[in-house]
Amino acid sequence: MGKAIENTKREFATIRSGRATTSLLDTVRVDAYGQQVPLNQVGSVSAPEPRLLTIQPWDKGLIGEIEKALQQSDLGLNPSNDGLLIRIPMPPLTEERRKELVKVVRKLAEEGRIGVRHARTDALAKVKKVEHVSDDEKHHEDKEIQKLHDDAIKEIEDLVVAKEAEIMEV
């Protein structure tokens, strides 16, 4: 359940809210050296200003591939390069784009909830298989697992509310 919550937090970090964060580019993969590699493995990503990201490639020959990967990503970013550095200005979000991002957040939250439910199902199955334990103990463990499940679902809901507020903030 903890892994599902951590994964949901990581996914939420990659969703653009309006401020420039380096985690926004974590999902971008660049075609470098004959394979797809994460952007942070071909250059250093930084956010020098609230509405600007910069990428300093370690290999200057990859600057075109990095720019192409950024344009093909579904982040809606328009990078520009000066031969040494790629600058990505963060345009303000439109109301329509904000609503789309809220839908994406809700979808990711549902995936997190599904992960928590799978963890609960696995734990309940393991409790049922335990031998030499009274039915009362098993029932008590089932209640504990359900309590952990409910707490995890509530934590994901809290994350959703916070991320939605961050996205809708103008």
N, C-alpha and C positions, 0 to 999 in steps of 0.2 A: 504494500500500500504506500509505503514511503517512497519507493521508486516511482510509482505512478504520479505522486504529487510532485516529486523533483522533476520528472519529465515534463509535466504540465507547466511548471515554473519556467523551465528552459525554453519550451515552445512559446510561452507568452513573451519572453524576453526578445524573441526574434520578430515580434509584431511591432510595427512602427506606430508610435503614438503621436509624435510631433517633434519630439526632441531627438537629436542625433545620439545614438548609442552604438557602440562597436558590436554589440551582440546582435544587432539588426542584420549584420552580414554573415552570421554564423552558418546560415543555410546555403550560401552561395558557394558553388563549386566551380573551379577553373580547370580548363583542359590544359594541363602543363606536363611536359615530359612524357606525353603519350597516355596519360591517365587523368581521371578526375580527382582533384585534390581540393580540400577546403581552402578558402581564400586566405585564412590566417596562416597557412603554411607556405604561401608564396610571397608574402609581404606583411609589413606591419600596418595595422589598422588603428587609427586614432580619431578622436573627436575633439579637435582644438577649439571649436566654437559650438554653441548650442544647436545651430542649424547647419553644421558642416562636418562631413566625415572626410578623412584623407587616407589614402593607401599609398605606402611607399614600398614598391616591389623590390625584392632582394635581387632579382634578375631583371634587368631593364628590358630584355627581350620579351618578357611576358606581359608587358604593359597593355598590348593590344588584346591579348587573350583575357586579361582581367577585365578590361573595359567591355569586351563582348559578353562575358559572363554576367556582368552587372546589368547590361541592357536586356539580356534574355531572362533575367530573374523576374519573378512576379512582384517585385517590390515597388515598381513604378519609379525607379530612380534614373536620373540622366547624368552620367559621369562625364567629366572633361579631364583631359590630361595635357600636361605641358612637356612630356617626354621623360620626366623624372618622377612626377607625383600625380596621382589621380585624385581629383577633388570631386566630392559628391555633395552638392547643395541639397538640403532637405526642404522641398517645397511644402508650404502649409497644406494641410489636409482639407479636402472639400467635405461638405456635410455628407454627400453620397458615399465617398470613400470611407469616412468614419463609420457609417452604418454597415458597409461591407466588412470592415475590420472587426466590428462587434460580432457579426455573424461568424467570422472565422474564429474569434475567441470562444464563442459558445460551442462551436464544433470541436475545437481542441479540448475544451473543458469536458465535453461528453466523452471524448476518447480517454481522458484521465479518469473519469468516473467508471468507465468500462474496465480500465485496468484495476481499479480498486475493487470492483465487483468480482473480477477474476481471482484476485488475491484472496478475497473472502471465501469464494467457492473452493479454492484449493485448500485453504486452512480448515474449512468445515469438513472436507473430505478426509483430511489427515486425522482430524479428531475422531471421526467415525471409525477409522481403521485401527485406532489405538486399542490394544487389548489390556486386560487386567486392570481396568479402571471402571468405577461404578457409573451408572447412567446419570446419576446426579452430577458427578464431576464433568461428564461430557456435556450435560445441559448447561452447567456453569460456564464451561469454556465456549460453548456456542454463543452465550450471551456476551461474553467478553469480546469475542471476535466481532459480533454485531456492533458493539459499542465502538470498537476501533474503526470499523467500516463507516459508521455514522460520523465519527469525528473527522475522518479523512474526506468524506463527501462534503462536510461543512467547510473544511479548509479550502477545498477546490472552489466551492461557491464564493467564499470570501475573496479568493484570488480573482475570480471572474468579475465580481463587483468592483474591485479595485482597478482592474485593467480596463473595464468599460468606462469607468469614471476618468481614467487617464486618457483614453482615446477620445472621449467626447469633450474633454476640456479644450476650450478654444484659446 
